[in-house]
Amino acid sequence: MIDDIEMYRDGARDGSPYAARLRASLEYLLEQRPASVKEWWSLSRYAFQSEDELYEFLADVHAYFYGDRVEPPIAPAP
């Protein structure tokens, strides 16, 4: 999914229950920052250099899905 963010944008905005859960989950991650880079790697196999880098990426995803970001963010190499 992380490399195909463009494919999920419309679904993230379509008003469905899935879209609402996705937005709530992403906002929870950004507000609480519960995942470490090690935990994120174990879930996604994408390595971020720091938690700040991870959460900056997630903030960019949020801005792409729900804000005014035009281009999807680019994830680090897996």
Gaussian input, Z-matrix of N, CA and C with variables (Angstrom, degrees):
# hf/3-21g

backbone

0 1
 N
 C     1     B1
 C     2     B2     1     A1
 N     3     B3     2     A2     1     D1
 C     4     B4     3     A3     2     D2
 C     5     B5     4     A4     3     D3
 N     6     B6     5     A5     4     D4
 C     7     B7     6     A6     5     D5
 C     8     B8     7     A7     6     D6
 N     9     B9     8     A8     7     D7
 C    10    B10     9     A9     8     D8
 C    11    B11    10    A10     9     D9
 N    12    B12    11    A11    10    D10
 C    13    B13    12    A12    11    D11
 C    14    B14    13    A13    12    D12
 N    15    B15    14    A14    13    D13
 C    16    B16    15    A15    14    D14
 C    17    B17    16    A16    15    D15
 N    18    B18    17    A17    16    D16
 C    19    B19    18    A18    17    D17
 C    20    B20    19    A19    18    D18
 N    21    B21    20    A20    19    D19
 C    22    B22    21    A21    20    D20
 C    23    B23    22    A22    21    D21
 N    24    B24    23    A23    22    D22
 C    25    B25    24    A24    23    D23
 C    26    B26    25    A25    24    D24
 N    27    B27    26    A26    25    D25
 C    28    B28    27    A27    26    D26
 C    29    B29    28    A28    27    D27
 N    30    B30    29    A29    28    D28
 C    31    B31    30    A30    29    D29
 C    32    B32    31    A31    30    D30
 N    33    B33    32    A32    31    D31
 C    34    B34    33    A33    32    D32
 C    35    B35    34    A34    33    D33
 N    36    B36    35    A35    34    D34
 C    37    B37    36    A36    35    D35
 C    38    B38    37    A37    36    D36
 N    39    B39    38    A38    37    D37
 C    40    B40    39    A39    38    D38
 C    41    B41    40    A40    39    D39
 N    42    B42    41    A41    40    D40
 C    43    B43    42    A42    41    D41
 C    44    B44    43    A43    42    D42
 N    45    B45    44    A44    43    D43
 C    46    B46    45    A45    44    D44
 C    47    B47    46    A46    45    D45
 N    48    B48    47    A47    46    D46
 C    49    B49    48    A48    47    D47
 C    50    B50    49    A49    48    D48
 N    51    B51    50    A50    49    D49
 C    52    B52    51    A51    50    D50
 C    53    B53    52    A52    51    D51
 N    54    B54    53    A53    52    D52
 C    55    B55    54    A54    53    D53
 C    56    B56    55    A55    54    D54
 N    57    B57    56    A56    55    D55
 C    58    B58    57    A57    56    D56
 C    59    B59    58    A58    57    D57
 N    60    B60    59    A59    58    D58
 C    61    B61    60    A60    59    D59
 C    62    B62    61    A61    60    D60
 N    63    B63    62    A62    61    D61
 C    64    B64    63    A63    62    D62
 C    65    B65    64    A64    63    D63
 N    66    B66    65    A65    64    D64
 C    67    B67    66    A66    65    D65
 C    68    B68    67    A67    66    D66
 N    69    B69    68    A68    67    D67
 C    70    B70    69    A69    68    D68
 C    71    B71    70    A70    69    D69
 N    72    B72    71    A71    70    D70
 C    73    B73    72    A72    71    D71
 C    74    B74    73    A73    72    D72
 N    75    B75    74    A74    73    D73
 C    76    B76    75    A75    74    D74
 C    77    B77    76    A76    75    D75
 N    78    B78    77    A77    76    D76
 C    79    B79    78    A78    77    D77
 C    80    B80    79    A79    78    D78
 N    81    B81    80    A80    79    D79
 C    82    B82    81    A81    80    D80
 C    83    B83    82    A82    81    D81
 N    84    B84    83    A83    82    D82
 C    85    B85    84    A84    83    D83
 C    86    B86    85    A85    84    D84
 N    87    B87    86    A86    85    D85
 C    88    B88    87    A87    86    D86
 C    89    B89    88    A88    87    D87
 N    90    B90    89    A89    88    D88
 C    91    B91    90    A90    89    D89
 C    92    B92    91    A91    90    D90
 N    93    B93    92    A92    91    D91
 C    94    B94    93    A93    92    D92
 C    95    B95    94    A94    93    D93
 N    96    B96    95    A95    94    D94
 C    97    B97    96    A96    95    D95
 C    98    B98    97    A97    96    D96
 N    99    B99    98    A98    97    D97
 C   100   B100    99    A99    98    D98
 C   101   B101   100   A100    99    D99
 N   102   B102   101   A101   100   D100
 C   103   B103   102   A102   101   D101
 C   104   B104   103   A103   102   D102
 N   105   B105   104   A104   103   D103
 C   106   B106   105   A105   104   D104
 C   107   B107   106   A106   105   D105
 N   108   B108   107   A107   106   D106
 C   109   B109   108   A108   107   D107
 C   110   B110   109   A109   108   D108
 N   111   B111   110   A110   109   D109
 C   112   B112   111   A111   110   D110
 C   113   B113   112   A112   111   D111
 N   114   B114   113   A113   112   D112
 C   115   B115   114   A114   113   D113
 C   116   B116   115   A115   114   D114
 N   117   B117   116   A116   115   D115
 C   118   B118   117   A117   116   D116
 C   119   B119   118   A118   117   D117
 N   120   B120   119   A119   118   D118
 C   121   B121   120   A120   119   D119
 C   122   B122   121   A121   120   D120
 N   123   B123   122   A122   121   D121
 C   124   B124   123   A123   122   D122
 C   125   B125   124   A124   123   D123
 N   126   B126   125   A125   124   D124
 C   127   B127   126   A126   125   D125
 C   128   B128   127   A127   126   D126
 N   129   B129   128   A128   127   D127
 C   130   B130   129   A129   128   D128
 C   131   B131   130   A130   129   D129
 N   132   B132   131   A131   130   D130
 C   133   B133   132   A132   131   D131
 C   134   B134   133   A133   132   D132
 N   135   B135   134   A134   133   D133
 C   136   B136   135   A135   134   D134
 C   137   B137   136   A136   135   D135
 N   138   B138   137   A137   136   D136
 C   139   B139   138   A138   137   D137
 C   140   B140   139   A139   138   D138
 N   141   B141   140   A140   139   D139
 C   142   B142   141   A141   140   D140
 C   143   B143   142   A142   141   D141
 N   144   B144   143   A143   142   D142
 C   145   B145   144   A144   143   D143
 C   146   B146   145   A145   144   D144
 N   147   B147   146   A146   145   D145
 C   148   B148   147   A147   146   D146
 C   149   B149   148   A148   147   D147
 N   150   B150   149   A149   148   D148
 C   151   B151   150   A150   149   D149
 C   152   B152   151   A151   150   D150
 N   153   B153   152   A152   151   D151
 C   154   B154   153   A153   152   D152
 C   155   B155   154   A154   153   D153
 N   156   B156   155   A155   154   D154
 C   157   B157   156   A156   155   D155
 C   158   B158   157   A157   156   D156
 N   159   B159   158   A158   157   D157
 C   160   B160   159   A159   158   D158
 C   161   B161   160   A160   159   D159
 N   162   B162   161   A161   160   D160
 C   163   B163   162   A162   161   D161
 C   164   B164   163   A163   162   D162
 N   165   B165   164   A164   163   D163
 C   166   B166   165   A165   164   D164
 C   167   B167   166   A166   165   D165
 N   168   B168   167   A167   166   D166
 C   169   B169   168   A168   167   D167
 C   170   B170   169   A169   168   D168
 N   171   B171   170   A170   169   D169
 C   172   B172   171   A171   170   D170
 C   173   B173   172   A172   171   D171
 N   174   B174   173   A173   172   D172
 C   175   B175   174   A174   173   D173
 C   176   B176   175   A175   174   D174
 N   177   B177   176   A176   175   D175
 C   178   B178   177   A177   176   D176
 C   179   B179   178   A178   177   D177
 N   180   B180   179   A179   178   D178
 C   181   B181   180   A180   179   D179
 C   182   B182   181   A181   180   D180
 N   183   B183   182   A182   181   D181
 C   184   B184   183   A183   182   D182
 C   185   B185   184   A184   183   D183
 N   186   B186   185   A185   184   D184
 C   187   B187   186   A186   185   D185
 C   188   B188   187   A187   186   D186
 N   189   B189   188   A188   187   D187
 C   190   B190   189   A189   188   D188
 C   191   B191   190   A190   189   D189
 N   192   B192   191   A191   190   D190
 C   193   B193   192   A192   191   D191
 C   194   B194   193   A193   192   D192
 N   195   B195   194   A194   193   D193
 C   196   B196   195   A195   194   D194
 C   197   B197   196   A196   195   D195
 N   198   B198   197   A197   196   D196
 C   199   B199   198   A198   197   D197
 C   200   B200   199   A199   198   D198
 N   201   B201   200   A200   199   D199
 C   202   B202   201   A201   200   D200
 C   203   B203   202   A202   201   D201
 N   204   B204   203   A203   202   D202
 C   205   B205   204   A204   203   D203
 C   206   B206   205   A205   204   D204
 N   207   B207   206   A206   205   D205
 C   208   B208   207   A207   206   D206
 C   209   B209   208   A208   207   D207
 N   210   B210   209   A209   208   D208
 C   211   B211   210   A210   209   D209
 C   212   B212   211   A211   210   D210
 N   213   B213   212   A212   211   D211
 C   214   B214   213   A213   212   D212
 C   215   B215   214   A214   213   D213
 N   216   B216   215   A215   214   D214
 C   217   B217   216   A216   215   D215
 C   218   B218   217   A217   216   D216
 N   219   B219   218   A218   217   D217
 C   220   B220   219   A219   218   D218
 C   221   B221   220   A220   219   D219
 N   222   B222   221   A221   220   D220
 C   223   B223   222   A222   221   D221
 C   224   B224   223   A223   222   D222
 N   225   B225   224   A224   223   D223
 C   226   B226   225   A225   224   D224
 C   227   B227   226   A226   225   D225
 N   228   B228   227   A227   226   D226
 C   229   B229   228   A228   227   D227
 C   230   B230   229   A229   228   D228
 N   231   B231   230   A230   229   D229
 C   232   B232   231   A231   230   D230
 C   233   B233   232   A232   231   D231

   B1=1.4491
   B2=1.5231
   B3=1.3109
   B4=1.4601
   B5=1.5312
   B6=1.3354
   B7=1.4647
   B8=1.5227
   B9=1.3115
   B10=1.4633
   B11=1.5248
   B12=1.2979
   B13=1.4629
   B14=1.5293
   B15=1.3259
   B16=1.4722
   B17=1.5244
   B18=1.3267
   B19=1.4663
   B20=1.5261
   B21=1.3108
   B22=1.4629
   B23=1.5264
   B24=1.3146
   B25=1.4679
   B26=1.5279
   B27=1.3056
   B28=1.4681
   B29=1.5201
   B30=1.3304
   B31=1.4586
   B32=1.5141
   B33=1.3256
   B34=1.4608
   B35=1.5216
   B36=1.3283
   B37=1.4659
   B38=1.5218
   B39=1.3225
   B40=1.4659
   B41=1.5293
   B42=1.3155
   B43=1.4601
   B44=1.5167
   B45=1.3145
   B46=1.4652
   B47=1.5309
   B48=1.3351
   B49=1.4670
   B50=1.5346
   B51=1.3348
   B52=1.4618
   B53=1.5292
   B54=1.3176
   B55=1.4634
   B56=1.5242
   B57=1.3144
   B58=1.4704
   B59=1.5229
   B60=1.3387
   B61=1.4707
   B62=1.5195
   B63=1.3274
   B64=1.4588
   B65=1.5223
   B66=1.3206
   B67=1.4653
   B68=1.5221
   B69=1.3262
   B70=1.4672
   B71=1.5260
   B72=1.3161
   B73=1.4654
   B74=1.5209
   B75=1.3100
   B76=1.4596
   B77=1.5251
   B78=1.3159
   B79=1.4660
   B80=1.5289
   B81=1.3296
   B82=1.4680
   B83=1.5310
   B84=1.3287
   B85=1.4627
   B86=1.5252
   B87=1.3216
   B88=1.4626
   B89=1.5250
   B90=1.3200
   B91=1.4673
   B92=1.5251
   B93=1.3213
   B94=1.4675
   B95=1.5288
   B96=1.3283
   B97=1.4713
   B98=1.5327
   B99=1.3392
   B100=1.4574
   B101=1.5307
   B102=1.3159
   B103=1.4642
   B104=1.5207
   B105=1.3098
   B106=1.4596
   B107=1.5288
   B108=1.3203
   B109=1.4629
   B110=1.5265
   B111=1.3125
   B112=1.4702
   B113=1.5297
   B114=1.3201
   B115=1.4693
   B116=1.5267
   B117=1.3289
   B118=1.4621
   B119=1.5205
   B120=1.3384
   B121=1.4572
   B122=1.5263
   B123=1.3239
   B124=1.4654
   B125=1.5326
   B126=1.3257
   B127=1.4655
   B128=1.5263
   B129=1.3216
   B130=1.4662
   B131=1.5235
   B132=1.3176
   B133=1.4681
   B134=1.5300
   B135=1.3204
   B136=1.4616
   B137=1.5155
   B138=1.3338
   B139=1.4591
   B140=1.5253
   B141=1.2981
   B142=1.4585
   B143=1.5205
   B144=1.3095
   B145=1.4584
   B146=1.5194
   B147=1.3159
   B148=1.4649
   B149=1.5227
   B150=1.3134
   B151=1.4623
   B152=1.5232
   B153=1.3244
   B154=1.4665
   B155=1.5271
   B156=1.3323
   B157=1.4654
   B158=1.5299
   B159=1.3238
   B160=1.4650
   B161=1.5204
   B162=1.3254
   B163=1.4628
   B164=1.5229
   B165=1.3256
   B166=1.4683
   B167=1.5300
   B168=1.3330
   B169=1.4617
   B170=1.5246
   B171=1.3353
   B172=1.4656
   B173=1.5305
   B174=1.3253
   B175=1.4697
   B176=1.5293
   B177=1.3306
   B178=1.4657
   B179=1.5261
   B180=1.3423
   B181=1.4658
   B182=1.5287
   B183=1.3286
   B184=1.4670
   B185=1.5285
   B186=1.3278
   B187=1.4677
   B188=1.5262
   B189=1.3143
   B190=1.4686
   B191=1.5253
   B192=1.3182
   B193=1.4597
   B194=1.5272
   B195=1.3206
   B196=1.4724
   B197=1.5225
   B198=1.3035
   B199=1.4543
   B200=1.5146
   B201=1.3210
   B202=1.4618
   B203=1.5248
   B204=1.3301
   B205=1.4646
   B206=1.5299
   B207=1.3175
   B208=1.4629
   B209=1.5300
   B210=1.3064
   B211=1.4638
   B212=1.5251
   B213=1.3298
   B214=1.4605
   B215=1.5268
   B216=1.3188
   B217=1.4610
   B218=1.5278
   B219=1.3016
   B220=1.4612
   B221=1.5187
   B222=1.3158
   B223=1.4616
   B224=1.5245
   B225=1.3217
   B226=1.4601
   B227=1.5269
   B228=1.3002
   B229=1.4660
   B230=1.5259
   B231=1.3306
   B232=1.4791
   B233=1.5170
   A1=111.45
   A2=117.43
   A3=120.38
   A4=111.94
   A5=117.16
   A6=120.08
   A7=112.64
   A8=116.75
   A9=121.80
   A10=112.13
   A11=117.45
   A12=121.54
   A13=111.48
   A14=116.57
   A15=119.78
   A16=112.15
   A17=116.61
   A18=121.29
   A19=112.35
   A20=117.77
   A21=121.53
   A22=113.92
   A23=117.36
   A24=120.30
   A25=112.75
   A26=117.54
   A27=119.64
   A28=111.05
   A29=117.01
   A30=120.81
   A31=112.89
   A32=116.52
   A33=120.62
   A34=111.95
   A35=116.72
   A36=121.86
   A37=113.91
   A38=118.27
   A39=119.59
   A40=115.77
   A41=118.24
   A42=120.56
   A43=114.70
   A44=117.58
   A45=121.41
   A46=110.73
   A47=117.01
   A48=119.42
   A49=111.89
   A50=117.14
   A51=120.54
   A52=110.62
   A53=116.84
   A54=121.33
   A55=110.88
   A56=116.97
   A57=120.90
   A58=110.85
   A59=117.34
   A60=120.73
   A61=111.02
   A62=116.17
   A63=120.16
   A64=110.68
   A65=116.55
   A66=120.11
   A67=110.82
   A68=117.27
   A69=120.75
   A70=110.79
   A71=116.92
   A72=120.54
   A73=111.14
   A74=116.88
   A75=120.66
   A76=110.59
   A77=117.29
   A78=120.23
   A79=111.24
   A80=117.29
   A81=120.33
   A82=110.17
   A83=116.73
   A84=120.04
   A85=111.30
   A86=116.43
   A87=119.89
   A88=112.57
   A89=117.15
   A90=120.51
   A91=112.26
   A92=116.79
   A93=121.10
   A94=114.11
   A95=117.49
   A96=123.19
   A97=111.63
   A98=117.36
   A99=119.84
   A100=115.07
   A101=118.58
   A102=120.98
   A103=111.50
   A104=115.33
   A105=120.82
   A106=108.56
   A107=116.88
   A108=119.38
   A109=110.24
   A110=117.48
   A111=121.08
   A112=110.60
   A113=116.81
   A114=120.24
   A115=110.86
   A116=116.41
   A117=119.82
   A118=110.17
   A119=116.76
   A120=120.57
   A121=110.40
   A122=117.88
   A123=120.18
   A124=111.64
   A125=117.72
   A126=121.65
   A127=113.12
   A128=116.54
   A129=119.90
   A130=114.97
   A131=116.73
   A132=123.19
   A133=112.22
   A134=116.39
   A135=121.81
   A136=108.04
   A137=115.32
   A138=120.81
   A139=110.45
   A140=115.16
   A141=121.86
   A142=107.53
   A143=116.95
   A144=121.50
   A145=112.91
   A146=116.58
   A147=120.54
   A148=108.96
   A149=114.85
   A150=118.66
   A151=110.70
   A152=117.25
   A153=119.26
   A154=110.77
   A155=117.02
   A156=120.21
   A157=110.70
   A158=117.11
   A159=121.61
   A160=110.83
   A161=116.26
   A162=118.89
   A163=112.49
   A164=118.17
   A165=120.18
   A166=109.68
   A167=116.26
   A168=120.20
   A169=110.24
   A170=117.45
   A171=120.73
   A172=111.18
   A173=117.20
   A174=120.17
   A175=110.10
   A176=116.54
   A177=119.93
   A178=111.26
   A179=116.98
   A180=120.38
   A181=109.44
   A182=116.33
   A183=120.71
   A184=110.21
   A185=116.44
   A186=120.19
   A187=111.21
   A188=117.34
   A189=120.79
   A190=110.95
   A191=117.35
   A192=120.51
   A193=112.49
   A194=117.31
   A195=120.24
   A196=114.47
   A197=117.40
   A198=120.17
   A199=111.72
   A200=114.95
   A201=119.90
   A202=113.60
   A203=117.20
   A204=119.48
   A205=108.74
   A206=116.74
   A207=121.93
   A208=111.70
   A209=117.05
   A210=122.08
   A211=110.47
   A212=117.44
   A213=118.96
   A214=110.28
   A215=116.82
   A216=119.07
   A217=110.32
   A218=115.81
   A219=121.25
   A220=108.45
   A221=114.68
   A222=121.04
   A223=109.81
   A224=116.61
   A225=119.04
   A226=110.06
   A227=116.33
   A228=120.04
   A229=109.29
   A230=116.46
   A231=118.83
   A232=111.68
   D1=-37.91
   D2=-171.82
   D3=-63.35
   D4=-29.27
   D5=177.93
   D6=-86.61
   D7=-10.26
   D8=-176.22
   D9=-115.57
   D10=33.36
   D11=-174.78
   D12=-56.20
   D13=-37.23
   D14=179.45
   D15=-55.29
   D16=-36.87
   D17=-177.11
   D18=-68.20
   D19=-20.85
   D20=-174.27
   D21=-99.31
   D22=-6.55
   D23=-174.49
   D24=-60.69
   D25=-49.09
   D26=-178.98
   D27=-61.65
   D28=-42.58
   D29=178.76
   D30=-65.24
   D31=-30.69
   D32=178.72
   D33=-72.10
   D34=-15.06
   D35=-176.25
   D36=-114.96
   D37=4.59
   D38=-168.64
   D39=-84.03
   D40=1.63
   D41=176.69
   D42=80.89
   D43=3.93
   D44=-179.66
   D45=-76.10
   D46=164.44
   D47=174.53
   D48=-57.85
   D49=-37.40
   D50=176.58
   D51=-59.76
   D52=-45.95
   D53=-179.86
   D54=-61.45
   D55=-40.59
   D56=178.99
   D57=-64.96
   D58=-41.44
   D59=178.48
   D60=-66.65
   D61=-40.86
   D62=178.92
   D63=-60.79
   D64=-47.06
   D65=-179.22
   D66=-64.15
   D67=-45.00
   D68=179.39
   D69=-62.17
   D70=-40.00
   D71=179.75
   D72=-66.78
   D73=-43.92
   D74=179.28
   D75=-64.48
   D76=-41.79
   D77=178.63
   D78=-66.78
   D79=-36.15
   D80=174.93
   D81=-61.62
   D82=-46.85
   D83=178.94
   D84=-57.86
   D85=-43.32
   D86=-178.32
   D87=-69.85
   D88=-35.98
   D89=-179.03
   D90=-76.94
   D91=-42.29
   D92=-173.03
   D93=-95.89
   D94=-24.58
   D95=-177.47
   D96=48.31
   D97=54.18
   D98=-174.01
   D99=-79.15
   D100=-18.17
   D101=-173.81
   D102=-99.94
   D103=135.66
   D104=172.98
   D105=-85.71
   D106=167.89
   D107=177.47
   D108=-64.13
   D109=-32.81
   D110=177.69
   D111=-65.92
   D112=-45.02
   D113=177.85
   D114=-64.30
   D115=-41.38
   D116=179.74
   D117=-62.76
   D118=-41.90
   D119=178.76
   D120=-61.84
   D121=-41.96
   D122=-178.59
   D123=-65.23
   D124=-27.39
   D125=178.33
   D126=-85.34
   D127=-37.18
   D128=-169.39
   D129=-118.04
   D130=-17.17
   D131=-174.11
   D132=65.08
   D133=25.77
   D134=172.18
   D135=-112.96
   D136=126.35
   D137=-176.50
   D138=-99.93
   D139=124.01
   D140=172.38
   D141=-104.53
   D142=148.69
   D143=-176.98
   D144=-73.78
   D145=-26.40
   D146=-178.60
   D147=-154.04
   D148=163.97
   D149=175.88
   D150=-64.86
   D151=-35.46
   D152=177.12
   D153=-60.01
   D154=-42.89
   D155=178.70
   D156=-63.60
   D157=-42.43
   D158=178.25
   D159=-58.93
   D160=-49.89
   D161=-175.41
   D162=-75.18
   D163=-25.28
   D164=171.39
   D165=-65.73
   D166=-40.59
   D167=176.99
   D168=-62.10
   D169=-46.59
   D170=179.83
   D171=-63.69
   D172=-35.98
   D173=175.97
   D174=-64.78
   D175=-37.37
   D176=176.88
   D177=-66.96
   D178=-37.72
   D179=175.62
   D180=-61.37
   D181=-45.41
   D182=179.21
   D183=-59.72
   D184=-45.35
   D185=179.81
   D186=-64.18
   D187=-33.94
   D188=178.13
   D189=-71.53
   D190=-43.10
   D191=-179.64
   D192=-72.79
   D193=-42.61
   D194=-167.78
   D195=-121.96
   D196=-8.67
   D197=-177.29
   D198=-112.11
   D199=-145.21
   D200=-175.33
   D201=-108.36
   D202=13.85
   D203=176.79
   D204=-69.91
   D205=128.51
   D206=-175.64
   D207=-87.10
   D208=-44.45
   D209=-177.25
   D210=-96.15
   D211=142.62
   D212=176.85
   D213=-69.18
   D214=148.62
   D215=177.15
   D216=-70.27
   D217=155.81
   D218=179.90
   D219=-105.54
   D220=125.34
   D221=179.91
   D222=-80.89
   D223=158.57
   D224=174.47
   D225=-67.01
   D226=161.47
   D227=177.53
   D228=-63.98
   D229=140.67
   D230=179.83
   D231=-69.52

